[in-house]
Amino acid sequence: MKIDWVPGDHLGLQMPAHTEAFIKGGPEFLTQAFQASGILPNDNCVTDVTGFQEISGGSTGRKLIVSVDYEKPSPELHNDLFVKFSRDFDDVHRDAAKTQMELEVLFALLSRDPGFPIAVPTCYYSDYHHQSGTGILITQRIPYGFHGVEKLYPKCLDYQMPEPLNHYKALITALARLSGAHKAGRLSSVVEEYFPFEPEKLSVSQRKPYTPEKICEKVVQYAQFSHDYPQILPKNIRSEAFIARIKEEAPKFQALEAVAKKILQSDSELTALCHWNAHVDNAWFWRDASGPLECGLMDWGNASQMNLAMAIWGCLSAAELTIWDNHLDELLELFAEEYKQAGGGTIDLQKLNLHLKIYVGMMGLAWMLDAPKLILAKVPDLNHVDDRLDPRIQRSERGRSQLLIMSVFLNFWQKQNMQEVIDYMTNYSN
């Protein structure tokens, strides 16, 4: 059932549930909302909405870009804003994901703290109605391509991005600074209320795990996929030796999934508040004078306290294989150093590396062996493509993303001693 206005659970204001209600609310609603959030003084107001456009994208909710005028303009007030709703009443599948915004709303409220340790879009108003799953988030609009901000980089197109390593260093630095600040107790006390550690949340979607026998079937299906479309896969993950190895190791790993979760859930030293999906398309980048590349992070749906391996995989899973093959140790060391400087303490790099192997193995088996079927659905003429960078693959975000992230997972498995990890988990459970 479509609703128009609901009361926010946190700021108490009646808020619009969709674009038509937002338009009707106009400057009066925006003034009340911005004053309620504290970003607009009571002696100032929004006088006009001078621009309004609905935009597509993302997997949840409707989105708008708007421009506003203030009675008393100020350099601290942005005229260009981004509006995101949790609801899409015209699309039942997108609307079903409405609950994802609840944590994003809470994070936006948290980010209003003046001492927040990383750059995020300035929050103008954010609230959520838990009972109906209705929420709205209003932030500054990031000026991609203007005022020193780099253009937006789509997911899984890093080969078109300049200096990929420096961009991932900026992302890893931001993640570490946030997690370290939380661990040091430098964030508001509401973190524990809004984002309590819930050990069972090692992925953002829960489903019944595959059995070892089912994993074996999926490896066989992947082997057939690699045989049919070798031109789109790296040689090392389609070799007979690797197929034979993962066919043996993957079911054994899957049989230990409960042990893997226990290991990742039980180590408080590697648990902190972080972003679960810090891909380049959820960030913006800039460089101040001659300093290092900096970044801010957005799209904080499903933000939570998590095992740090989850955050690192969420950041690097869409990176090119060269980042994993040549720079993984460097990036893990950077994370540990920035985390320590932020007050989080010393991270055992050997343990972090082990947790990363366990998490990548667990999540890869849970999701990425399903990728061949999804790739074929998105790129039905796969027989005719030349290679992974063929435009028929690259213009499908879902197709290219599934292909690259599956390749990252399998390449990581091939390069690591996963039998050693299996042995560790087996001994841990005894």
PEWO-V524817 format. One record per backbone hydrogen bond with DSSP energy under -0.5 kcal/mol. CO is the residue of the C=O (numbers start at 0). NH is the residue of the N-H. If there is no record, write none. Layout:
CO&NH  CO&NH
This chain:
3&16  5&14  7&11  12&7  14&5  17&21  18&22  19&23  20&24  21&25  24&27  24&28  25&29  26&30  27&31  28&32  29&33  30&34  31&35  32&36  33&37  33&38  33&39  40&43  44&46  44&70  47&49  47&68  50&66  52&64  54&62  61&84  62&54  63&82  64&52  65&80  66&49  66&50  68&46  68&47  73&76  75&77  78&67  78&80  79&140  80&65  81&138  82&63  83&136  85&60  86&61  87&90  90&94  91&95  93&96  94&97  96&99  97&100  98&101  99&103  99&301  100&104  101&105  102&106  103&107  104&108  105&109  106&110  108&111  109&112  112&115  118&296  121&123  121&139  124&137  126&135  127&8  127&129  128&131  128&132  128&133  133&128  134&85  135&126  136&83  137&123  137&124  138&81  139&141  141&143  142&145  145&148  147&286  148&144  149&144  151&153  153&156  156&159  157&160  160&163  162&166  163&167  164&168  165&169  166&170  167&171  168&172  169&173  170&174  171&175  172&176  173&177  174&178  175&179  176&180  177&181  178&182  179&183  180&185  181&184  187&190  188&191  188&192  189&193  190&194  195&197  196&198  197&200  199&201  210&214  211&215  212&216  213&217  214&218  215&219  216&220  217&221  218&222  219&223  220&224  221&225  222&226  223&227  224&228  226&229  228&231  229&232  230&387  233&236  234&237  238&242  239&243  240&244  241&245  242&246  243&247  244&248  245&249  247&251  248&252  249&253  250&254  252&255  253&256  255&259  256&260  257&261  258&262  259&263  260&264  261&265  262&266  265&267  266&269  267&270  269&307  271&305  273&303  276&278  278&281  279&282  281&297  283&295  284&149  285&293  286&288  287&290  291&287  293&285  294&118  295&283  299&302  303&273  305&271  306&309  306&310  307&311  308&312  309&313  310&314  311&315  312&316  315&318  319&322  319&323  320&324  321&325  322&326  323&327  326&330  327&331  328&332  329&333  330&334  331&335  332&336  333&337  334&338  335&339  336&340  337&341  338&343  339&342  346&348  347&351  348&352  349&353  350&354  351&355  352&356  353&357  354&358  355&359  356&360  357&361  358&362  359&363  360&364  361&365  362&366  362&367  363&367  363&368  366&369  367&370  369&372  369&373  370&374  371&375  372&376  373&377  374&378  378&381  380&383  381&384  386&389  389&392  389&393  390&394  392&395  392&399  394&396  395&399  396&400  397&401  398&402  399&403  400&404  401&405  402&406  403&407  404&408  405&409  406&410  407&411  408&412  409&413  410&414  411&415  415&417  416&420  417&421  418&422  419&423  420&424  421&425  422&426  423&427  424&428  425&429  426&429
